[in-house]
Every structure is written in C-alpha cells, then in structure tokens.
Amino acid sequence: MPPALDTHLDEDELAEIDFSDIEERYRVDLPTGFDTVVVVDNVPVVGDAKREKLLTMIRKMFSNMGAIKDLHMPTDPKTGESKGFLFIDFETPEGAAMAVRHGNGTRLDKRHVLAVNRFDDIETYTSVSDEYQEPEEEPFVEKEYMKSWLGDPRARDQWVMMKGEDVSIYWNNKGEQPDLVHSRSNWSDMYVSWSPKGTYLATFHKQGIVLWGGPSWSKIVRFPHTNVKLIDFSPNEKYLTTWSHEPFVTPEGEHHHIAIWDIVTGRKLRTFPLESSALGQQDGKQNTVKIDWPMFKWSHDDKYVARMLPDMISVYETPGMGLLDKKSFKIPGVKSFAWSPSDHILSYWTPESGNIPARVTLTQVPSRNTVRTKNLFNVIDCKLYWQSAGDYLLVRVERVKTKKSTMTNFEVFRMREKDVPVDVSEIDSNIEVTNIFWEPAGPRFAVLAQEGQKILCNFYQMVTAKDTTAGKKGGPSATDLAQGVKLLKSVDAKGTNQVIWSPKGRFCVLAGVRAFQGELQFWDVDELILMNTGEHYMCTDVEWDPTGRYVTTSVSWWRVQSDTGFIMWTFTGQVLAKQSVPFFKQLLWRPRPPILLSPEKQKQIRKNLKEYSKQFEEEDAAQTKAVSREVLEKRVRLWKEWNEYVARVRDDYERAKDLRTDIWGFDPEEVDEGEVEGVEEWVEEIIEETEEIVED
Amino acid sequence: MALYVTDATMGQPSTIWIVPVEEDLENQTDEFIRKIVITGPKATVASWGDLNKTIYTGHEDGTITIWDAETGEKIKSVKSHTESISDMQWSKDFGYFITASKDQTSKIFDGKTLKVMKTYTTERPVNSASLSPIRPHIMLGGGQEAMNVTTTGAKQGKFEVRFFHLPFEEEIGRVKGHFGPINTLAFHPDGRSFASGGEDGFVRLHHFDEDYFTFKYEEETLE
C-alpha cells in the first residue's frame, strides 16, 4: 500500500499560505450573463398613453436584428412617465451585437436619435478610472539588418532546400559542398516561399503564415489565418495576400476567404469574400472552388491592387484598402486583365458582344483614361503576356479562320513609343502556339509551338520602327509593320515544354519538365547558338539563380517519388554538381533586390571587368585549394584508420591459425604454387564405320 | 556441417537448422544437429562466423544477430539498418562483413562488435554487396522492386554495379549492362574479375582492365 499523504500542515498554516499568484494566473473571467442585453437611450419620454405604441415600434424595429426575449422600459415612479431609456434582452448575444451595430445612431423621429449599447459595455466604461494613466514605455529592441545576406564577401547567393520535413538554407558554393546557414525541422507544414526581393522566407502553419528573416532567421511577423493554403506577396514586399478554405466570419456573417495584410505592422488591412460565381461552383457536393491565383493582382509599386469580378475590375488603393474613387471599373464581359509591370496601366480584353467587336484595352489608373485600344475580329480567345520591364505587351489572339481551322497572331503593343503603336505578326496556320516566354527586360521572346508532330521554339525580336522604315520611301506599309516582330531563329525543340530565361536575359534553357523526359538545351540567344545539351531524367523544375550564373534542375518528391534531388549547372550547360537527396521537395534561390548601381556605374564595371576578374580568379583558386586540402586531410586520416583496423583484424586471424587448420584439415592460406599437374588425355570416339570393298 | 534457414511460413517460425555433412555418403543422415528458432523478425540471410563458433543472421527488419553455434544462444544483436537485409558477405579473414539492405544503404560491420565501420548510401534498395579480396573497394548492386521497374530510367542497361572506395566511402565507378535489378554479386577469389546476376535472367562475368589494379588515390600513397 502506498504511504498516506502527509502534508505536515495543519489548518491554520494552510490558511496563511498565499495562493494569490496562482489564483491570479488561473482566474477565469466568468461570463456576466448580460451579453444578450442592450440599453437603448434617447428614447422619447412618454406617459402611459403612448407607452404601448412606443414599445411596439421599438419591438418591431429591433426584432429585425434578432429575436427579442424581453423588453423593459422603466418608469419614473414620481412622474409616472418613462425614463427615456429601455432595456432589450435578446435571445442570443449575436442579436444584441446586431442591435448595437445597426440600431445605434438610427433616427427614431425628428428629435430622437437612438443610442444603443451593450449593457456590459456601460458597466465597463463607468468603472474606468478618472485619472489618466500613462502607458508603459516598451524598451527599444533593435531589429536585425534584414539585407545582411547581400553583404557576403564572396557575393554568393543563398538557396533554400526542403528535404522531407527539414528546411535548410545554404550559401551556394558553385560545385562544392554548400555552406549551411540555418536549418530547421518541421519549419513549414506545406512549402516555403521567398518574398519577391528575398527579404523574407514564408512558412505555412495551421494557424497561419510566419515570415522569417535577418541573419539569425528569427520570426519577423505572423499572420493568423487558419489553414491558409495560398499566398501572394506584393512586388515591393509591403503586403501579403492569403487565402484559406476556412474563412474569417465578419460580424455581418459574411464568409471572407481572402485577407490582405501589412507586412511591416502585421495588421490585417482588409478581408474579401470570394466572388459569388466562384462559390457557385461548389454544387453542394464538395467544397471544390476553382481559384485563379493570384486573385488580387498588384501594381508594380504596391500602390494598387485589383481583382476581376464579373463585368468589372475592382481597384483598391493601399494602405487604406478602399475602392479607388469608391467605384469599380465597369467592363461588361471582361475576360482577363493584367497590370503593366512598370506603370499604373491596366490591360484587359473583352470578347465580341452584339455590335461591339472584341477589344484589347489599356487604361490609366487612377485617371481611367484610355491609353490605347485595339479592335480584333473573329476572336476566339486572347492571352496577355507582358514583358517584365513593361516595354511590350504581347497579346496572343486566336481567331476563327474557316469553319474548322483557327489561326493565331500576335499583337505587340510598343508601350514606350508615342501613341503605343501595335505590331501585328501572323503565325503560319499549321503551327499551333503552345506558350510564349519574354526575355526579362529584353526585346526578345521565345515561342513554343507545335507543327504537326514536331515541337519548335521560335526566337523573335522586337525591331524598332526606326530600323524598319530606314530607306523606305513614304510611310510604313503593311509589310513594314510585320517587320516589327522579327523571327530570329526557329529551333527544333523536341521534348521541350518550357523556356526558362536567365533573369539577366541573353541566355535561356529549353526544358522538358514534369510530363516530359527532362531534356535540356542551353542557348545563347545573342549569338543564337546552342551551347550545350543535358538531361535530368524526370526533371520537375528548372530555376535560375538571381544573377544568371547558375541553373538548378530538380526532381521533387511531391511529383515523382524516385531519384529525387537536384543538379547544379552553369549557365553554359556544364554540370557543376549532382546531388541525390531522398525526399527532396523543393529548391528555391533567394531573390535579390534590384541593383542599386546607376546604369553608368554598371557600364563602367563592365568595361573594367578584366581587372576585377583577376582578383576573383585568385580568390577562386585559393578557395578550391582550401577545399581540396580539407578533403585531402580527411582522406589521409580515413586511409590510416582503415589500414590500422585491417592490420588488427589480420592479427586476430593469424592467431587463430592453428585452430583453423584443425577444423579445415589444412591451412587454407597455403597456396600450392607450381604443383599443378597438367594432364592431357586423348579420347578416341568412333563416329562412323563403313566398310567399302574396293574392286580390283 | 552446413546450415540452412527456413522461412516464417505455414505457421512455423523462422529457424536455423544445423546439419552434419559426412565425408562418406553412406553415413549421411537427414537428422539435424541443432536448430535455433528465431523469435521476432524472420532471418533473411545467414552465414557461418569464423571457426564454426558462431552464426550470423540478417533479419527482415534490418537487425543483425550473432548466435552461438554450439548452444544456440543469442550472443549479440544490433539494429543499424532500417529495412530487410538482402545479403551478407565476409571479408577473406573473417574480420568484418558487408551487408546489403533494402533501406538503400550498405554497411560494413566489425565481426566481433557489430560496430558499423563504413556506410554507403545509394538511391535504390541494395540487393547485394561484395568486398574485393585484393583492393580497398567494394561493389554494390540493386534496383527497384520488379514491379516498380517501369518508373525508373527506361534506358537499356540502366541497372548498374557501383564501385566504392572502401575507406573513403566515395563512388569510384559504375558498370552498366543489366536491364533488370541486380540480385547477386561476387568477386572472384583472386579479385581480378567478378560475376553479377540479375532479375533479367542474365549472369554476367566481368574482367577488370589493367588500370583497375593500379589506380590509387593520392592519399593512399602518402605516408
């Protein structure tokens, strides 16, 4: 039997012990029980005669907000009239909340504006002390320098790798072992994502999103949004959009699935419901709502964010998140839209409707002035492709040619020229365009298309009008305009379904990812030569580093369960390193913010590259020497250790020699040298015997 | 003496049987000298230890066990692999052995202590591993389960025998040729050639080139 509990304390001593700190800690605020009661003030003072009428009116007004349990209007016993206020007890606290929200400030008649408050609130406010208490000053905590990684003396880039449940951030060391910066297990429930300028790393959790950063990778800010599934950063890292299956329920009872947050303060700026047509797809079966993400598109400088709803585009201004001019852009039939990456211009297209032809429109925000429109005829579909610097907008138009066939043409809007001229380029009708990829900040784009069974990649360049009209008499003719879009080269792109440009332009990789076999072609588009081909079987992703020096191709476990890992290539297509990583999920390069040097300084650096190169080459050589020295020392040690071990094992074996010879019957180590007898044996076999009598 | 292992099937537990092998066929009986019943995960491979004193088994869960051959008692047990052991091969002098496991690694264990001396990691289940008798190399072979074969590289001969430098644990070469998973490997006792057998039904005999015997890491030659 266990010994009885002996407290060594008698009643008096127990009473002396101070439990107040525990009580304080565990004290639970009991509900006051009055959260269904509201006080309505500024009610007309009435005598008995009008009392019923007034009560009926009040009851009618407030029963809209919630079921009323009881109404009580106290009477002043001296005057016999009502006191000018009354209590309403609702069935539910929500009813009371609605009453406060909608009832407060409503006008009853000419002289009476109702004031509705929760009973509990009145209690709380009357108990506030009359003295002013200064808020406590919080000690200043200095924030870390968020851009510290850019100051790496060797100008290395970072990348984050997700492997199984571990997320690790590394410094890239070209082909050698990367240096680990930080690693954490179970850092994210889903995947991780960098902010557009590389300052933050976003991780997903059941409760919401957390952003991490700084040299010590501490928690910077947290956004509570239960079961968030999709996020989108604004281009300047000021705001974050999140979406979740589980909505925020507003006091009005609306379900808002989307929230926009301010990153610096962590405040939720505004929440939005899904547009009703998207909800309509639920069909009551499952909650499969089709989401076009990012649903809210940001302007380049974070000033505006816009969303397309049926027949309109709603543009909101930050940080207030109010609808711009309190009015959406009414565009009947609008199909898709996109911001210019460099200006406050919205581009969208509308299909044919009645007498109005299909049209692509460019509108200024906030003035709502039309910058340019282009009417298009016989349109089936349009897709908008902006060049990353906002210099060009390519609209791919698919139109009806005959009853059975369609044809494609490109309408390219030259944004930087006066009146935004449009170059039209018609694509051969037996070529079916699959995808278009602009060169970042460049005048070229690659088009992946299918011609019969072949897959082609065509490189085009936007040639300026100056080049085309030079030497021509008169103004530009129709054929001259076609020269605005010049075909540079058509390349056989067997096994390709993506063209991934280097972020600095000029170089690109033609790759066959996901459903394709992972064939890679490394192209220099300035010289139009194929530098190298390669392969990463079952490749699921291809990513350039932000400087355009390296390419990583990877096989992610999320799509393919075997042979996961990544390969690091130079931009010319040389393999630097192959890493097989079990349960590899993703590798993302950390983006860099835009370069701060002026164009003149950049030019100067390029000119003097030779001098700088010398210094870098020396550093590289010293680095590889250091690495190989480490490896050398390690190997020498391993070799020595192993040989010592083998010698010991050998000794043991030798010592047991006699015992062994007994068991075996002979010494297995002894080899009979030179006592091999060669035996030759002739075997005669009679195959056939015939007797032939030869006649004389 | 010889040993054989019966599977855990038909209600019987996995068991090691030790039987006598008579020089004279007339004296041969089918009675067993001893049997060792294995409780726990069944044995998948077994071999004699040095001097007939011990029996080493590899189990379905990755455990390696040493048994006393005379008393049938368990001497030692270690679980270093996480999945089934497919092969176990001794070094020439019975000091250490190499294992191949479905957990995609191969390890070298010290015979006495069962301490893991070296580990070789691959991306496929390893079906067989062997120690070179004359050079500090090991070779591994494996491949996905036959039913998963279509998901791996469809190129011919993708199933390779991989050679590793034993102490450095670095891959030094691969030999292609099989187009099915490799199930068994063995070095020739003189170390100058090796044999491989695979799911594709082929047994391949390989002879090493001359420079296989002479190439060395710089570190091997330093003192």
Boltz contact constraints between the chains, C-beta under 6 A:
constraints:
  - contact:
      token1: [A, 537]
      token2: [B, 153]
      max_distance: 6.0
  - contact:
      token1: [A, 562]
      token2: [B, 151]
      max_distance: 6.0
  - contact:
      token1: [A, 563]
      token2: [B, 123]
      max_distance: 6.0
  - contact:
      token1: [A, 580]
      token2: [B, 123]
      max_distance: 6.0
  - contact:
      token1: [A, 635]
      token2: [B, 168]
      max_distance: 6.0
  - contact:
      token1: [A, 635]
      token2: [B, 219]
      max_distance: 6.0
  - contact:
      token1: [A, 636]
      token2: [B, 219]
      max_distance: 6.0
  - contact:
      token1: [A, 636]
      token2: [B, 222]
      max_distance: 6.0
  - contact:
      token1: [A, 638]
      token2: [B, 167]
      max_distance: 6.0
  - contact:
      token1: [A, 638]
      token2: [B, 168]
      max_distance: 6.0
  - contact:
      token1: [A, 639]
      token2: [B, 167]
      max_distance: 6.0
  - contact:
      token1: [A, 639]
      token2: [B, 219]
      max_distance: 6.0
  - contact:
      token1: [A, 639]
      token2: [B, 220]
      max_distance: 6.0
  - contact:
      token1: [A, 642]
      token2: [B, 167]
      max_distance: 6.0
  - contact:
      token1: [A, 649]
      token2: [B, 93]
      max_distance: 6.0
  - contact:
      token1: [A, 649]
      token2: [B, 95]
      max_distance: 6.0
  - contact:
      token1: [A, 650]
      token2: [B, 93]
      max_distance: 6.0
  - contact:
      token1: [A, 653]
      token2: [B, 93]
      max_distance: 6.0
  - contact:
      token1: [A, 659]
      token2: [B, 51]
      max_distance: 6.0
  - contact:
      token1: [A, 663]
      token2: [B, 52]
      max_distance: 6.0
